[in-house]
């Protein structure tokens, strides 16, 4: 017997046949197909009991009610809360994506101390004793007023607690980041008396004359504006959008009135002039030189003159003024884009004066001059001598932009210590290099940021804040809403990392400082503090999740002081040099201030805004000499230069370059940072005399082929 | 002269004669081939049938033995522990909190298993990491409510139809996991050929479809379950 080739053939065939008729083939075929449908590295969320909890989003001043869907107590989805008085079920993409902030790669996971160029984690005990030690040194040196605070977001008890801490410490140096709320408060203070703010009843107005307000670009309380705008057609109301660019709001409006950037105030005063000339205004309690104002505007802002400045035809100005005066419930709305940065008081005051002249103050569908009576009732603070001395002092300067300039200009430190809460000035303020330099001039900067953003990186100690999904806080609405609703943000999940509510961090600091500072913050926890200071509305807050503090048109008609506008303040001009004008664009998909956008939000941006990692600027093909659509170009301003891609857009006025805000972050988050450029790097501030507002609506620039 | 040269010189006829003479030899070779074929066939067939399942599945013992019979006697029907939540979702395997509605950190009986439960899980407030025999993959959406809480007979199936008489078991059998797919063996069924005798022997898509065809006359659409 010989084993030959055929034997092997038999062996092979036998094995193949044996396997073929065994279950191996059919089973492995089935299993391998299943395997490809269930890659082992695909995360599978845990299953469990589903629950819903209500809270309030505090990512922007909109303060929308949210319903958080949880599975096994883990938040998995954020939805708008039905019947909430601000958003009634609506929610924006930042709110929907809010869960991503919990797990953001840039989150500060524990207190940090800067050691050289690097941060090292420390414990809360170490951090509190380090900061309180430094603050004690500042206070003991006899200069308590050299502790400063830069905060974003206007209201709420946490900001109030920060101010209280500084009061008890002995410093008046509290600065807020530019915001629509502050701009409106300043306008109200200028025209109607201090302590007021302005709300616009967009829900009921039948003609909204928007001076560039991005009503669907994130202006004010975004969801409330979205809702009011969507209901417009049903109400047969009109929206006229005055803006240099065909924004989403302009495209959605009944009429788009293109205007040269930065001349909105001139148009508003031109409209006032027509109303006065044609006697179409409603007399009211006008004082502070109304006649002088009437004379000045009719002389300086006659339609022909305004046409030359704004580019809007004189005949159109007249027609527009008449349409505004003859409408039943018109309202004029100021605040280009989101109405926060690059605004000027002249424009805000001029637009509000239009409301006053049309008799639209405190009328349904008009502009409400509201007294945002603080619902917060803090007990009297304990003040020692140093605190009393500080309380008597003036702030070093008026606004945060002026503070930055003063810090840079002074050889001696103007501030010895600085708190930064809920703000990212090193990214958001114009000419970020200048801001970063100013931060270096402050010997000790404490950041209360949740994320290692540009400002946290420029600080010495970080006391990380829990995000809005991890903490309790009261959040009042702001930003031009015609009602005041205070919502309660509730913890939806225990802090994921070793973070604290900034209110708690501040109470710990105060207790470590001892003395009257500790007495002024004598609560065991911030939650206790809130319950006490929310006073009358605490029951409503804790039971319903919100309290409506004011609603509907306020009683009476407030007086209007014309002294500011009667002096005919100069219009702010764009700085720099070049034949084009670079203006920032607010895009609903990108957050322009703190916190930075989520990875989800960045992914939703069109490739006509962000192409790969290149930012795309808009320009009218008429002025794009030598440039190619979708081609590269170099954008140069007096502040810097950037390589950009070009998008030909006939919806932007010739001579204007539009660049989106909210890109070009430089912190450690691969999904958000390193994409595009920060428009604030390219624009320098132009401070409006008097108001201290950074009024730079743009900067002159050149754009040439790369 | 070599053999090859001889062959060449003798011409093709000789070669043909030799070839014919060689046939009985070849028969032997074929016979051996057949033996090899049959041997290999048998070995591979038996391995595929008997050894392959042992290699394909890994066995895990449950954290401790669970006596369903005892619990149904004490607590009532299946739904006492495997209940529907208020919103209609199915609770599945009870969590520790559900167990603690009856149990305490003191064992109620004197079995070793309950001692493990009390010491390792109740005392440490740790969830019991049960292996779930009937766990469907994440790509399958299955609503217990739709099958059990419906208004007509079709929607009022009993647990046993799919899960078998597990309520009568006194011990927990080992959990077998498919090494390739990570699925429980119960999905394909114990029988490696995929043959089923009872409705609860397999839980694959075709088994769902069989029942749906029988009940609804249609096996259903993809997105009814693969959402």
Contacts between the chains, C-beta under 8 A, distances in Angstrom:
chain1	res1	chain2	res2	distance
A	1	B	28	6.6
A	1	B	32	6.1
A	2	B	28	7.8
A	2	B	29	6.9
A	2	B	32	7.7
A	3	B	32	6.8
A	4	B	29	5.4
A	4	B	32	7.8
A	6	B	29	4.9
A	6	B	30	6.3
A	6	B	32	7.3
A	6	B	33	4.2
A	7	B	29	7.1
A	7	B	32	5.0
A	7	B	33	5.3
A	7	B	36	4.8
A	8	B	36	7.4
A	9	B	33	6.2
A	10	B	32	7.3
A	10	B	33	3.3
A	10	B	34	6.2
A	10	B	35	7.3
A	10	B	36	3.8
A	10	B	37	3.8
A	10	B	40	7.3
A	11	B	36	4.3
A	11	B	37	7.0
A	11	B	39	7.5
A	11	B	40	4.7
A	12	B	40	7.3
A	13	B	37	5.6
A	13	B	40	7.7
A	14	B	36	6.2
A	14	B	37	3.7
A	14	B	38	6.2
A	14	B	39	6.5
A	14	B	40	3.1
A	14	B	41	3.9
A	14	B	42	7.8
A	14	B	44	7.1
A	15	B	40	4.2
A	15	B	41	7.1
A	15	B	43	7.5
A	15	B	44	4.6
A	16	B	44	7.8
A	17	B	37	7.5
A	17	B	41	5.1
A	17	B	44	7.8
A	17	B	45	8.0
A	18	B	40	6.1
A	18	B	41	4.0
A	18	B	42	6.6
A	18	B	43	6.7
A	18	B	44	3.0
A	18	B	45	3.9
A	18	B	46	7.8
A	18	B	47	7.9
A	18	B	48	6.7
A	19	B	44	4.8
A	19	B	45	7.4
A	19	B	48	5.3
A	21	B	45	6.0
A	22	B	44	6.6
A	22	B	45	4.9
A	22	B	46	7.8
A	22	B	47	7.3
A	22	B	48	2.5
A	22	B	49	5.1
A	22	B	52	7.0
A	23	B	48	6.1
A	23	B	49	6.2
A	23	B	52	7.0
A	23	B	53	7.8
A	23	B	192	4.5
A	23	B	193	5.2
A	23	B	194	7.5
A	24	B	48	4.0
A	24	B	52	5.2
A	26	B	194	7.3
A	27	B	52	7.4
A	27	B	56	7.1
A	27	B	188	7.4
A	27	B	192	6.5
A	27	B	194	7.7
A	28	B	180	7.7
A	30	B	188	7.5
A	31	B	56	7.6
A	31	B	178	6.3
A	31	B	180	4.5
A	31	B	181	5.2
A	32	B	180	6.8
A	34	B	137	7.7
A	34	B	180	7.7
A	34	B	181	4.4
A	34	B	183	6.8
A	35	B	180	5.2
A	35	B	181	5.2
A	37	B	137	7.6
A	37	B	139	6.0
A	38	B	137	5.4
A	38	B	138	7.3
A	38	B	139	6.9
A	38	B	181	6.3
A	38	B	182	6.6
A	40	B	182	6.6
A	42	B	138	7.9
A	44	B	138	4.4
A	45	B	138	7.9
A	47	B	92	7.3
A	49	B	85	6.0
A	49	B	89	7.1
A	49	B	91	7.3
A	50	B	85	7.8
A	50	B	87	6.3
A	50	B	89	6.0
